[in-house]
């Protein structure tokens, strides 16, 4: 009997490649989310450090109006940056979620073909077993005919 051949092997290979590409794109999207979250942490640390600096100032070193105005402006700037970072984080999470769905769909399409391949392989194994069984029966009968009738 001939060697097992799955007619959709090239399609299955293509589906696996698609899955791998979608997985890589998801990793990239998740990396972007992590990068943005790190940036958000950095902005929070900067805001906390600024607040600590103001609180820890000695009473002998009061802030004048210009310094207070600059501090207020800087705090507003940090809030604006934090808001912008949050907007980017939400967009990146949405993109990662959409990419996750693409990966799930690519895996589903690949698994359908893998299931078809497994069924085809099972049918091939069954046919191979039947062919071996038939050959064994023919060989047995041929030997019996050569040996003649028992007795």
Protein Blocks (a to p, Z undefined) as FASTA:
>chain_A
ZZdddfklmmmmmmmmmmmmmmmmmmmmmmmmmmmmmmmmmmmmmmmmmmmmmmmpcfkl
ccdfklmmmmmmmmmmmmmmmmmmmmmmmmmmmmmmmmmmmmmmmmmmmmmmmmmmmmmm
mmmmmmmmmmmmmmmmmmmmmmmmmnopaZZ
